[in-house]
Amino acid sequence: MMLFKSKRNRAIAQILFWASLMVVMNLMFNGIGAPSHFYYRNYIHIFSATVIVLLNVYVLIPRYFAQKRYRAYALTVVLSIAGITVMAVFIESNLFQERTRGFQRGNETLELRPGGPPHLEGREGEAMRKPPPGPIDPQYFITFIIYSAVFLTGTVMESIQLYSKQEYLASLAQNEKLETELKFLKSQINPHFLFNALNNVYTLSLIQSEQTPEVVMKLSEMLRYMLYGSNQDRASLEQEINYIQNYVDLQQLKDDAPLDVEMAINTHNDKVRIAPMILIPFVENAFKHSKIEDTDNGWIKIGLWEEGNNFTFSVSNSLVKKDFTKDPTHGIGLANVQRRLELEYPGRHHLEITQDDGQFNIKLSIQLP
């Protein structure tokens, strides 16, 4: 999770943090009656820490660390810390030496901070009269360690920020990819069925059949659902059932004799909503592999029922002998619907596909919210 999406907001937040820290430290020093050089050291080191953080976050990390130039980053960090350390200690030492001018030499200073505790007055004068640190003075080492810790903290926090940003962008790209894939899968309309349905309507109109208006109405309902309902995230289960029923009715027009198709629908909740066009591919697959219009013994059974928070859809169909060795699960339609189920109902569906001698079965269970 990214705390600040704008570099400007991050910079303002960091400056406010260090300014607030300076105010808090001053209040603490004032509360204990600390000598004046505590304040100056506070200003110097907090200002140096602010420079370290801003330099690291806005220059070194983007230019070296984020580009995976780790050696250059490490070298630049060491040189930067060393330079800021020398500068801070030099300013601190010379500032204190400048303030000792005009003071008496001895154990006490001429000018003491009003209201300061007696046990700190002599120490202030003593501290301010110390000579500037030499090149190997421990003060350089201690300051270098402290500034290194500040650098390291900033690097860790910025690394977390960069990782969060990369995760966010990757997640966004993945969601866009899945959404595009889902739209593509939804758009896979069976053109063969559509052409056959239109051809049947044309034939009925030529012979002036009384079924023509009814068939046209069913086909228009199906097209409406395919074109508009499939663009929605969820459609009512009733719409899906009506589409399947219309599909079966239109398939009946291919043969003068009635087809052996059984539908058993047992649902009571009219508020159930599912992914549109998610069930019809199984029915299309059954008509394709059963060869029901060409076989006297062909049959299809379709069932749908509710079980608590789940609803179950099943399709069984006969298989002609020459298709026993074929695998009906490898069709494009079933592959598409299986992928859609993974996208629409991850971890909330169970698809069982079995094939026995002369029979193909599909059973889909979906857990409803």
C-alpha positions in Angstrom: 0.0 0.0 0.0 1.5 3.3 -1.0 1.3 6.0 1.7 2.0 8.9 -0.6 1.3 8.8 -4.4 2.8 12.2 -5.0 6.5 13.1 -4.5 5.5 16.6 -3.5 3.2 15.3 -0.7 6.0 13.0 0.5 8.5 15.8 0.6 6.1 18.0 2.6 5.4 15.2 5.0 9.1 14.5 5.6 9.9 18.2 6.1 7.0 18.5 8.6 8.3 15.4 10.4 11.8 16.8 10.9 10.5 20.2 11.8 8.1 18.7 14.4 11.0 16.6 15.8 13.1 19.8 16.1 10.2 21.5 18.0 9.7 18.5 20.3 13.5 18.3 21.1 13.6 22.0 21.9 10.6 21.7 24.2 12.4 18.8 26.0 15.6 20.7 26.4 13.8 23.7 27.6 11.9 21.6 30.1 15.0 20.2 31.7 16.9 23.6 31.5 19.5 22.3 29.1 22.4 24.5 28.2 22.3 26.5 25.0 24.7 24.4 23.0 22.2 21.5 23.2 19.9 23.6 21.0 22.5 24.4 18.4 23.5 20.7 18.2 19.9 19.9 17.8 19.5 22.3 14.9 22.7 21.1 13.2 22.0 17.4 13.4 18.3 17.5 12.6 19.0 19.7 9.6 21.7 17.3 8.5 19.4 14.4 8.9 16.8 16.2 6.8 19.4 16.7 4.0 20.3 13.0 4.3 16.8 11.8 3.9 15.9 14.1 1.0 19.2 13.4 -0.8 18.7 9.7 -0.4 15.0 9.6 -1.3 15.0 12.0 -4.3 18.4 11.7 -5.7 20.4 8.5 -4.8 17.6 5.9 -4.6 15.9 6.9 -8.0 19.3 7.3 -9.8 21.1 4.3 -8.4 19.1 2.0 -6.1 15.9 1.8 -8.1 18.0 1.2 -11.3 19.7 -1.8 -9.5 23.1 0.0 -9.6 23.8 -1.1 -6.0 27.6 -0.7 -6.0 27.3 2.9 -7.2 24.6 3.5 -4.7 26.7 2.1 -1.8 29.7 4.2 -2.8 27.7 7.4 -3.2 26.0 6.8 0.2 29.3 6.4 2.0 30.8 9.5 0.4 27.6 11.5 1.1 27.5 10.4 4.7 31.2 11.2 5.2 30.8 14.6 3.6 27.8 15.5 5.7 29.4 14.2 8.8 32.6 16.3 8.4 30.5 19.4 7.5 28.2 19.0 10.5 31.0 18.3 13.0 33.1 21.2 11.6 30.1 23.7 11.8 29.3 22.5 15.4 32.9 22.8 16.6 33.6 26.2 15.0 30.2 27.5 16.2 31.1 26.6 19.8 34.6 28.0 19.5 33.1 31.3 18.2 30.7 31.5 21.2 33.6 31.0 23.7 35.3 34.2 22.7 34.9 36.8 25.3 34.3 34.1 28.0 36.6 33.7 31.0 39.0 30.8 31.1 38.3 28.6 34.0 35.7 26.3 35.3 32.7 28.8 34.8 31.6 31.0 31.9 31.0 34.7 32.2 27.5 34.4 30.7 25.3 31.7 32.0 22.0 30.7 30.7 19.4 32.3 32.9 17.5 29.8 34.9 19.8 26.9 34.0 20.5 24.3 36.7 23.8 25.0 38.6 25.1 21.5 37.8 25.0 22.3 34.0 26.5 25.8 34.0 30.1 24.7 34.4 29.7 21.9 32.0 28.4 24.3 29.3 31.5 26.4 29.6 33.7 23.4 29.7 32.1 21.9 26.6 32.2 25.1 24.7 35.9 25.6 25.5 36.9 22.2 24.1 39.2 22.4 21.0 37.8 21.3 17.7 37.9 17.6 17.1 40.8 16.2 15.2 40.6 14.1 12.1 40.4 10.8 14.1 38.3 12.2 16.9 35.5 9.7 18.0 32.9 12.4 17.4 33.3 11.9 13.7 32.8 8.2 14.0 29.8 8.5 16.3 28.2 11.0 14.0 29.0 8.9 10.9 27.2 5.9 12.6 24.2 7.9 13.4 23.9 9.4 9.9 24.4 5.9 8.5 21.4 4.7 10.5 19.3 7.5 9.2 20.4 6.6 5.6 19.6 3.0 6.2 16.2 3.7 7.7 15.3 5.9 4.7 16.5 3.2 2.3 14.4 0.5 3.9 11.3 2.7 4.0 11.8 3.8 0.4 12.3 0.1 -0.7 9.0 -0.7 0.9 7.4 2.2 -1.0 8.9 1.1 -4.3 7.9 -2.5 -3.7 4.3 -1.4 -2.9 4.2 0.7 -6.0 5.4 -2.1 -8.2 2.9 -4.5 -6.6 0.1 -1.9 -7.2 1.0 -1.4 -10.8 1.4 -5.2 -11.4 -2.0 -5.8 -9.8 -3.5 -3.1 -11.9 -2.1 -4.5 -15.1 -3.2 -8.0 -14.1 -6.7 -6.8 -13.4 -6.8 -5.0 -16.8 -5.5 -8.1 -18.5 -8.1 -10.3 -16.8 -10.9 -7.9 -17.6 -9.9 -7.8 -21.2 -9.7 -11.6 -21.3 -13.1 -11.9 -19.6 -14.7 -9.6 -22.2 -13.2 -11.6 -25.0 -14.5 -14.9 -23.6 -18.0 -13.3 -23.2 -18.0 -12.3 -26.8 -17.5 -15.8 -28.1 -21.0 -16.3 -29.6 -21.6 -19.5 -31.5 -22.0 -18.2 -35.1 -23.0 -21.7 -36.4 -26.1 -21.8 -34.1 -27.0 -18.2 -35.1 -26.8 -18.9 -38.8 -28.9 -22.1 -38.4 -31.5 -20.3 -36.4 -31.8 -17.5 -39.0 -32.0 -20.2 -41.8 -34.8 -21.9 -39.9 -36.7 -18.7 -39.5 -36.3 -18.1 -43.3 -37.5 -21.6 -44.1 -40.6 -21.1 -41.8 -41.4 -17.8 -43.4 -41.3 -19.3 -46.9 -43.8 -22.0 -46.0 -45.8 -19.4 -44.0 -45.6 -21.6 -40.8 -47.6 -20.5 -37.8 -44.5 -21.0 -35.7 -42.7 -18.1 -37.5 -43.7 -15.3 -35.1 -42.9 -17.4 -32.0 -39.5 -18.4 -33.4 -38.7 -14.8 -34.3 -39.7 -13.8 -30.7 -37.5 -16.4 -29.1 -34.5 -15.6 -31.4 -34.9 -11.8 -30.6 -34.9 -12.6 -26.8 -31.8 -14.7 -27.2 -30.0 -12.0 -29.2 -31.0 -9.3 -26.7 -29.5 -11.4 -23.9 -26.4 -12.1 -25.8 -25.8 -8.5 -26.8 -26.9 -6.7 -23.7 -27.1 -9.2 -20.8 -23.6 -10.5 -21.5 -22.1 -7.1 -21.0 -23.3 -7.0 -17.3 -21.3 -8.5 -14.5 -24.3 -10.5 -13.3 -27.6 -11.5 -14.8 -30.6 -13.1 -13.2 -30.7 -16.9 -13.1 -34.2 -16.6 -14.7 -32.7 -14.9 -17.8 -30.1 -17.7 -18.1 -32.8 -20.4 -17.9 -35.0 -18.6 -20.4 -32.0 -18.4 -22.8 -31.4 -22.2 -22.4 -35.1 -23.0 -23.0 -35.2 -20.8 -26.1 -32.0 -22.5 -27.4 -33.5 -26.0 -26.9 -36.8 -24.9 -28.6 -34.9 -23.6 -31.6 -32.9 -26.8 -31.8 -36.2 -28.7 -32.0 -36.9 -27.0 -35.3 -34.1 -29.0 -37.0 -36.1 -32.2 -37.0 -39.7 -33.0 -37.6 -39.7 -35.5 -34.8 -39.4 -34.2 -31.3 -35.9 -34.5 -29.8 -35.4 -36.4 -26.6 -34.4 -33.5 -24.4 -35.4 -33.4 -20.7 -35.2 -30.2 -18.6 -35.7 -30.3 -14.8 -35.5 -26.9 -13.2 -36.0 -26.6 -9.4 -35.2 -23.1 -8.1 -37.1 -21.0 -5.7 -34.9 -17.9 -5.2 -35.7 -15.4 -7.9 -33.0 -13.1 -6.6 -30.1 -15.4 -7.6 -27.7 -13.7 -10.0 -24.9 -15.4 -11.9 -22.3 -14.6 -14.6 -24.2 -14.2 -17.9 -23.9 -16.9 -20.6 -22.0 -19.2 -18.1 -24.2 -22.2 -18.5 -25.1 -22.3 -22.2 -21.7 -23.6 -23.4 -22.4 -26.9 -21.6 -25.8 -27.2 -23.4 -24.2 -26.4 -26.7 -21.5 -29.0 -26.1 -24.3 -31.6 -25.3 -26.1 -30.9 -28.6 -22.8 -31.1 -30.5 -21.6 -34.4 -29.2 -24.9 -36.2 -28.7 -25.8 -35.8 -32.4 -29.3 -35.9 -31.1 -30.9 -34.8 -34.4 -29.1 -37.6 -36.4 -29.5 -40.5 -34.0 -32.6 -42.2 -33.0 -31.2 -43.1 -29.6 -29.7 -39.7 -28.8 -30.8 -37.9 -25.7 -29.9 -35.0 -23.5 -30.8 -34.3 -19.8 -30.5 -30.9 -18.3 -31.0 -30.2 -14.6 -30.7 -27.2 -12.3 -31.4 -27.0 -8.6 -30.5 -25.2 -5.4 -28.7 -26.6 -2.4 -28.4 -24.1 0.4 -26.1 -21.3 -0.7 -25.1 -23.3 -3.8 -26.9 -24.0 -7.0 -26.0 -27.0 -9.2 -26.3 -27.3 -12.9 -25.9 -30.7 -14.7 -26.0 -31.8 -18.3 -25.8 -35.4 -19.5 -25.9 -36.5 -23.1 -25.5 -39.6 -25.2 -22.4 -40.2 -27.3 -22.4 -42.0 -30.7 -20.1 -44.9 -30.9 -17.6 -43.3 -33.3 -17.1 -40.5 -30.8 -16.3 -42.7 -27.8 -12.6 -42.3 -28.4 -12.9 -38.5 -28.7 -12.5 -36.2 -25.7 -15.5 -33.8 -25.6 -13.8 -31.7 -22.9 -11.3 -30.3 -25.4 -13.7 -28.1 -27.3 -13.2 -24.4 -27.5 -16.5 -23.7 -25.8 -15.7 -25.8 -22.7 -12.2 -24.4 -22.5 -13.6 -20.8 -22.5 -16.2 -21.5 -19.9 -13.7 -23.2 -17.6 -11.5 -20.1 -17.8 -14.4 -17.9 -17.2 -15.3 -19.9 -14.1 -11.8 -19.4 -12.8 -12.1 -15.7 -13.3 -15.7 -15.2 -12.1 -15.8 -17.7 -9.2 -12.3 -18.3 -8.0 -12.4 -20.8 -5.2 -16.2 -20.8 -5.2 -17.1 -23.3 -7.9 -16.6 -27.0 -8.6 -16.8 -28.5 -12.0 -17.0 -32.3 -12.5 -16.7 -33.8 -15.9 -17.0 -37.5 -16.5 -17.3 -39.8 -19.5 -18.7 -43.3 -19.4 -19.4 -45.7 -22.2 -22.0 -43.9 -24.3 -22.6 -41.1 -21.9 -21.0 -37.7 -21.1 -21.7 -35.9 -17.9 -21.1 -32.4 -16.6 -21.9 -31.2 -13.1 -21.2 -27.6 -12.0 -21.7 -26.3 -8.5 -21.4 -22.6 -7.7 -21.3 -21.1 -4.2 -23.5 -17.9 -4.1 -22.5 -14.9 -1.9 
